Each structure stands twice: as C-alpha cells, then as structure tokens.
Amino acid sequence: MEQSRVKRWSQYLAAITATLSLAISGSHIGWTSPILPVLKSTDSHVPITSDNASWIASFYLLGTIPGCIVAALIVDRLGRKISLLLGGIPLTLSYILIITAWNPYVLYAARGIGGIGQGIAYVICPMYIGEIADKEIRGTLGAFIKLMVTFGELYAHAIGPFVSYQWLGYSCLVIPLIFFLSFPWMPESPYYLLMKNRPRNAMMSLKRLKCCVSNDQLETDLEQMQKIVVRDLSDRGRFWDLFDTPGNRRAVIISIGLQLILQFSGIAAVESYTQEILEEGDAHLPASSSVILLSVLQLIAGLGAVILVDKLGRRPLLIITSFLAGIALTITSVFYFVKFQFGVNTTGYGWLLHCSVIFYELIIALGLNPLPYMMLGELFPTNVKGAAVSLANVASSLLAFIVSKMYQVISDNWGVYAAFGWFAISCYVGVFFIMLNVPETKGKSLLEIQEELNCKKKKKKSAEAIELPIQINTIS
C-alpha cells in the first residue's frame, strides 16, 4: 500500500528536536550522581551534609509538580510547540543558578526551577508526538521520550567524573542551546491547529509532516483528524470530564497504575543514588565507571525499545520488563541482606550487585520506563489530554519524590535490603495489573483506541444490542 511507503523523516526530525527538552531533563537527573559525592567531600566549594544531598536530589522531583500544573494551563492556550519552548527556559535557568551557586539553598532553588521545566516537558512531549506521528510509527517516536532522557543522563554521567563542578554545568548548557536553535523550526501539532479552528494552518503542518503524500490523501487525513477533534471538543474538556466516560476513567486508572509500578520499582532512588549504591559492591570496576557503563547500556536499551515497541507491542514489553526488573531487584535485595544482616564478607562478589543494578536499569529502559509516558499520548481524547497528562505526571512526580526521600529513610531504619525488597514486590504486583487492565494500542489510530476504551465489552453486548436497539453511545 502506498501509504505505508510514506517518507516520514520530517516526523522523526520533529520528534527528535522536541525530545531534546527531555535530554536536558535527563542531564539534570544524571547530574546528581557524579556531583553529590563531590559536594559532600571536604574540599567542596559548597559544603553539604547527607540531608542536604537528599534534598538536592528530591527538590528537582518536587519542582515537577507545579511544572505539570503550568503545562495543563498553557498547552491548549499557547499550543504544544510554544509551551515546550517555554518549558526549556527554567531547565536552562537551573543550570545557570547551579554554576553560580554559593550555598545549598541556591542549589535547592536551582533544582526546583529545573523541575518546573521537566514537568512542562513531560506533559507536552507525549502530547506533541502522539499528535504528529502516523499510527505505524507512533510507538517508535514515543520511545524517543525516554531515549532522550537516557541520553541526557549518559551525557552528565560521562562528563561529570572528568571535569570540575562548573565545567559540568557549562557542558550541560550545550543541550538547551541545540534545542532552542532547532525546535522553533518544527511544525505545530495539526490537532491543536484544528482545535483553534485554523484548518489552513493544519493542512500546512500536515504537508510538512507527511512528505510525498498526495493532496487527496492529505485531505482524507485532515478530515479524519477533524472528526476526532469535533467529537472530542463537543465537551469543553474540564478536569472533571476525565471521569465522565468509562473510557476516560479506564485511561486514568491505567496511566496512574503504570506510574505506580514504575515509581515504586525505585527508579527515582536508583537514578539519584546510582554511584553510592554501586560503591557498596566492592567490585574491581570503580563505581563511577560502572555508572557510565550503565548509562551506555541504557541508551542501547532505549534504542532497542524504539525498535521493539511497534513490533512486539506495548503489553508484552510492559509485562516482560516488569517481571525481569522484579527479579533483578530481588537479587539486589538478597545481596544487601546477606551482607548487612548476616555480616557476610562480599569481597569478590561485588560484580553481582553491579550486574543486578545495571540489568534492572537496562531492562526497564526497554519497556517499563518509556511506555507509561509514551502511552499518555495515546489513551486520552483531545479535549482532556492536557489535564490527563498533567494529572499522570503530577502523580509520577509526587511518587518519585516520595520514593527518593523514603529510600534514605527506609535504608537508615530498616536496611537498604528492605527498600529493594519493596521495589521488587511492586514489580511483581505490577505484572498482574498490566495483564488485567492495560490494552494493546499497537497499530491503532487514536480513534480506534478511544472506541476500545469506551466499548470494552462490545463483543459481549452485541447480542443484547439486537434486542435493545436504543443504546447510549459512550463516545458521543
């Protein structure tokens, strides 16, 4: 079919430049791993305590909550493109404050401001990509969301151990510079332009996103988009509309449930304290080198996710990666339990800890980490997408903040093995949640996904429909 041979390079380019904002976010996440040990050292220019360090790690996550709320307020007023560019401003300002910081409180402020930018980017990017991508490659482009975060983390991890505190900050400013030079030239979402009753602009945007497509095909695509927008905007899209229809309620449960699984798997704690966790392993490979190796493997796994998400589908990847992550976390918990509870000398076995932590981050990068964010752009109708994605990201940020803080509390009071045991159990419970609740969205248009969410038991009720011809359509 000719449509399958459409040259989609412009969609890939738009997705890559948009997700550069998430590469900046990733560099902020990765920044703590090489820098916190430096700041806690005796020759630090900004001396901090362990408590200061936990707040520096956590304030970034806390800042994402107001960022998600700001994104919900501006995304349908200013558009996806302008909102994403605005989100890049606090992400950039954060690094300027980090470079000039003279006490821990300035670092708190810098991290909080950066978190606001991440909150905006995490809300807008899934929406933008979900609306510019053809259904055949929507999963692939959506996987760029976490791939770019991983790239940003690798960037900070690879540079951090070899340069000074200030030079790491200057190096990280390169990514926002590239973002602000490239993304302004990308097209706006045609869905947003149709929402604003600008069909000519929507057609121009569609032409840029679908190269080498006939005008007849473009007209057909635009007409289908217009039907979706008209249907979705028949309601005004207030926050409580998230709970008005069975499809919306189911989508909220799925998105919040996936965030619970991801965050309670301990991703925020492991990413914030990677180097300190690996230092307990007493392995021959230095912890800083293991962190760099981990980031490289994560990036490779992220590329694997780009390939697999539209081949295997969302559900199989979520189930497999959740289960394998649980196994890796169980091994980590048992290692710590044997070492600290029984006082066993683990010298010579540190590789086991390094391998289990690296395998955990590697395997979730294939599915459990990127898919909850990517699917946010698929599960909700246009009229409530901004509020829905913001709600899911607020929940994600709050959960990440809680996990990041509670990891230290649980480790200090009950042992680090208890924290990793909690993370492992969450993954096993998550497998059952995914099997029972998460639909497969691979290869389906946004309209088809909404029909499935709202008509979950359509086949079972088809016989009843013959006897009861007057039915209320839940989509209308």
N, C-alpha and C positions, 0 to 999 in steps of 0.2 A: 504494500500500500504506500502511495506517495507520501502520505502524512508522516509515516514512520521514518522517512528519509530527510525530514526537515533538518536543515542546518541550525543547530541550537547554540552555536558558540556565543552569541550575544547574551543568552540566558546564563550560561556558565560565567561569563565575564561579570554580569551584573551581580550574580550570587557571590563570586569571589571578592569583588570590591566591597559589597555590603558587609560581608562577614569579616572584613579587616577590622571592623569595630570590635568584633569578638576576639580577634587576635590581640588587640590592645588589652581587653579584659583578661585574656589568658596570661599576658605578661604581668599584669597586676597580681593574679593568683600565684604565678610562679615566682614572683619577686620575693615572697616571704621565705622561701626555702633556703636560698643562699645568704639572705641578708639578716634574718633573725639571729643566727649564730654570731654574725659579725657585730651586731648591735649589742648582744649580751656579753661580748668579750670585754676585757679590761681596758683595751686601748680604743674603744668605740668613741666617736665624736658625739654621739647621742646615747649615753649610758641608759640601759633599760633593765628592768627585772623580768623574771619569768611571767609575772602577772601582766606587765606592760606588753610583753611579746604576745600573750594570748589576746589582748585587746587590739593590738595592731593587726593581728590575723583576722579577728572577728568583726572589727568595725567596717571592713570592706563588705562583708556579707550583710551587716545591718543596714548599710547605706543603700543596698539594692532595693530595699522595701519601699522607701519614698520614690526611688527611681522608677519602679514598676507603676506606682500610682500616677506619677507625672506622665509616663508613657501613655497610660489609658486616657488621660485628659487631652493629650495633644495629637494622638495618632490619627483620629478621624477629623480633626480640625485643620492640621497643617499638612497631613499626608505622611505616607511611610518614609519617603525619601528625606524630606526636611527634618522630620522627627529623629531619624537615625543620625543625620549630620549634627543635630543639636546634642544628641547623646555623646558624640565624640568630644564635645567641649569639656565636660567635667572629667572625662577619662584623661584628657591631656593636661588639664589644670592640676590634677592629682600628682602627676609626675613632677611638675614644676615645684609644687609645695614639698614633695619628697626630697628633691635635690637641695632645696634651701632650708630644710627642717633643722631646728636648733634644740628642740626638746620633744619628748614623747607626745605631747598634746598636739603639736603641729602634725605629727605623723598620724595621730587619731583623725584629725580633720582631713588630712590628705586622703587617707584610706576611705573615710566616709563619703567624701566627694567623688572619689573614683567609683565607689559602689553605686552611687546615683547613676553615673554613666552606664555602668554594666546593667543595671535594672532596665534602663531605657533600651539598650541594645538587645537584651534578651527577650524583650517583649516585641520589638519592631522586626527584628530579623526573621523569625519564623513566619510572621505575617507577610512580609515582603516577598520572601522566597516562595511561600505557599501560593501567592497570587500571581507571580510572574512565570512560574515553571509549568511546562506541559506535564500531564499526569504520568507520562512514561519516564520522566527523569526527575519528578518532584522529590522522590526519596533520595536520589543521588545528590541533588542540590541541597536538600535539607541536611544531609550528613556533613556538609561543609560547616554547619553551625558549630559543632563540637570539634571538627577537624582544625578549624582556625583557632579555637580556644587552646587546643593541644599544641599547635604551632607556637602560640604566644608563650605558653608555659615552657616549652623547649627553648625558646629564644632567651628567656630570663635565666633558666637553669644552666644553659650552655655558656652564657657570657658572665654570669654572676660570680662564679668562683675565681675568675681570672682578671677581674678589673676592680677598681675601687668602688666604693658606695656611690659617689657622684657620677662616675662614668657609666655605671649600670643604668642610672636614671636617664642620662643623656642618650644612651644607646636605645632605651625603650621608647624615647620620643620619636625615633625614626618611623615606627609603625603608624602612629596617628598622622604624621606628615604625609606618608604614602596614601593613607585613607582619604585625607582632605584634598589631595591632588587628583585622585582617581574617581571616587564615588559620585561627586557632583555631576559628572557627565553621563551617568546612567539614567535610564528611563524610570518614570514613576509607575507604580502599580496601575494597570488598566482598570482593575476592580475599584480602586479608590477614585479614579477619574470618572467612572460611571456613577459612583455614589454621589459625586458632586455635579452630576448632570453635564458632563463635558465629553460627549461621545466622540467628537473630532479629535480631541487630545488623546482619548483612549485608543482610537484607531492608529494614531501616530505612534503611540507607545507600543502597541501590539505589532506594528510593522517592524519596529526596531528589535523586538524580542523574537519575532518569527521571521528570520531571513528566508528568502527564496520561496515564499508561500504566495499562492495566487490570491488576487483580491477577493475572489468568491469564497475561498477558504477563510480568509480573514474576516469577511462579513459573517460567515457562519459562526466562527469562534466568538466574535464580538456579540452576536445575537444570543448565543448560549450564556455568555457572561452576564449580559443584560437581564436575562431571565432570572439568573441566580440572584443578582443584586436587587431586582424588583421584588422578588419573593422575600428575600432577607430583610429588606427595608420596609416591608409592609407593616412591621413593628418598628418602633423607634429605637430599639436596642438599648433600653435602660438596663442597669445592673441586674435587677430582679428578673429580667427576661431570661437570664441564664438558667432559671429554674422553672420556666413556664411550660416547656415542652419536654416529653420523655427523652428526645434526642439530646437536648441541651443538658438535662440532668445527668444522663448517662455519660456524656462527654466530660462534664465536670468531675464525676466520680473517677473516670479513667485517668484524666490528667492529674488530679490530686493524688490518686493512688500510685501512679508511676513515679511522681515526685517523692512520695513517702518511701517507696522502695529504694530509689536512687540515693536519697539523702541519708536514710537510715542504714544504707550499706557502708556509710562512713566516708564517702568521697571527699567531703569538705575537710575533715580531720586529717585524712591521709595526705591530701594535697598540701595542706598548710604545714604539716609537720613531717614531711617525707624524709628529709635529711636526718632529723632527730630520731625517727623511727628506725631507719636503716643503720644508724650508728650503734644500736643495741645488738646488731648481728655479729659483730666481731669478725667480719669476713675479711679476706685479703684485699678485696676491691674497696677503695675508700668510698664512704657514703656519698660524697659529692659527685664522684664518677658514676656511682650507681644511679643517682638521680638523673644525670644526663642520659645514661643508657635507657633508663625508664622512659624519659620523655621522647627519645628517638623511637622506641618501640611503640609508644602510644601513638605517635604520628603515623607510623606504618599501619597500626591497627585502625586508625581513623581513615586512612586511605582504603583499607580493607572494607570498612563499613560503607564507604561511598560505593564500592563495587557490589557488595552483598545485599544492601538494603532493598534494591529493586530486583534482585534475583531470588533471594530466599524469602523475602517478605518481612514485615515488622514483627509479627507474633513469634515466629520461630527464633529470630535473633534475640528478642527480649527474653524468651523462656530459657534458651541455651546459655546466654551470657549471665543471667541472674543465678542460675544453678551453679555454673562454674565459678562465679565470683564467691558464692557461699562456701564452696569447697576451699578456695584459696584463703579466705578469711578464717575458716576453721583451722587450717594448718598454722596460720599466724597466731591464732589464739592459743593453740596447743603448745606452740614453741615458747611463747611467753609464760604460759602456765608451768611448764616443766622447768623453765629457767628460774623463775622467781618464787614459785610456790614450793618447789622441791629442792631448789638451790643446786640444780644440776649444772655442771660446767659445760657450756655450749660451744666452747672454743673448737673451731674446726667444723662446726655445723651452722655457722652464720649464713652460709650460702642458702640454707633452707628458708630463712627469714627473707633474705633478699629476693629469692625466686618467687616466694608466695606473694609478697607485696607487689613485685613487678608483674607477676601473672594476673593479679587482681586488677591492677590499673589497665593492663593490656587487654584483658577480656571485656571489661565494661566499656572500653573505648570502641569495641566492635558493635555494641548494641545498647546496653543498659544506660550508658551515659548520653549518647546523642539522640536516641529515639524519643524519649519523653519530651524533649524540646522541639524536635522536628515535627512530631505528630500534633503539636499545638496549632500549627498552621493548617492542619487537615480536618480536625474534629469539630470545629465550630463554624456556624454560618457567619456571613459578613457582618450582620447587624450587631452581633455581640462578641465578635472576635477580639476586639481591643480589650473589653472588660474581662473576657475569659482568659486570654493570655496573660494579662496583668495579674488576675487572681492566682493563676497557677504559679507565676513567677514570684509573687509575694509569699505564697506558701513555701515555695522552694527556698527562697532567701531566708525566711524565718526558720525553717527546718535546718538549713545549712548552718545558720548562726547558733542554733541550739546544739547541734551535733558538735560543732567546732569548740564551743565552750564546755559542753558536758564531757567531751573526750578527756580533757585535762582533769576535770573533777572526778570522773569515774576512775581514771588511771591512778590518781593520787590516793583515793579512798578504798577502792576495791581491786586495784591492779589493772594494768593495761590489757591483760588477757580477758577481763570482763568486758571491756569496751569492744574488743574484736569479736568476742562471743555474741554480743548484742548485734553487731554488724552482720555476722554470718546468719543468725536466725532470721533477721529481716529479709535477707536474700531468699532463703528457703520459703518463707511465707509469701514473698512476692511472686514466686513461680506459680503458686495456686491462684493468686489474684489475677495474674495475666491470663492464665488458661481459662478462667471463668468469665472475665469481663472485657478483655481488650480485643476489638475486632481487627481483621486484616484490612488494611487500606491500600495495599499494593495494587497499582494499575487501575485504580478507581478515580473517577473525576470527583471534584468537591461535591457536586450534586448527588452522585451515587452514594457517597459516604453519608451525606445527610439523610438520604432515603433509608439506608440501612440502620442508622442510629435511631431513627424515628419509627421505623416499621420492623422492629427486631423480630417479631413473630408473625410476619406477613404470610409466610407459607402455611403456618398452622391455622391461621384465621381465614384462609381463602375460602374454605367450605362454608364458614359462617357468613362470609360476605354475600354468598349467593342467596341465603335466606334473609339476610338483613341488608338490603341494598342501600339504605340510608346510613352512611358512615361518616364520621367526622375525620377529615384528613388532618393528621397531626402536623404535617409540614406547612399547610396553608396558613 
